[in-house]
Amino acid sequence: MSALVSRPVMAVEKFVQEHGDLETWSSVDWEVYQNLTEIAVAHGPIGGRRQKAGRRTAAVAVVAYALALYAVTELMSAIRGPQPTRLDFHLAYVVRGPGRRTDDRLRYSGDLLVREQIIRVGVRFRSTVDRLAARLARG
């Protein structure tokens, strides 16, 4: 059973058993108990899910921002002609900086399925924007 329960949760249980009834606790005991429960939540299954959700949300937000910049950049270059703009440089910064960091966070944390899904959606979106830009450049 102890393999199923994390060590921080066991520390909380042990503290409660050692200190007895809650009504007799001092303010110091309450502070220690609160610290132990915060650690247990942060390192337990709920904290892990919260961190995973944060990683995934950050990755989706960065990719959505980069794809929006890519779409605007490609459509502007199709209409005006190929000329470097500030958006090109900003897109390169987003891809090299926050984009690479979120990709690394997903890869190192083991969220490979989510990473592959994001890449698949990005490739599909990029090909759609490229087809639209090609039509605009011809017409």
Protein Blocks (a to p, Z undefined) as FASTA:
>chain_A
ZZmpcfklmmmmmmmmmnopaklpcfklmmmmmmmmmmmmmmmmklmmmmmmmmmmmmmm
mmmmmmmmmmmmmmmmmmnopcddfklmmmmmmmmmmmmmmmmmmmmnopamlmmmmmmm
mmmmmmmmmmmmmmmmmZZ
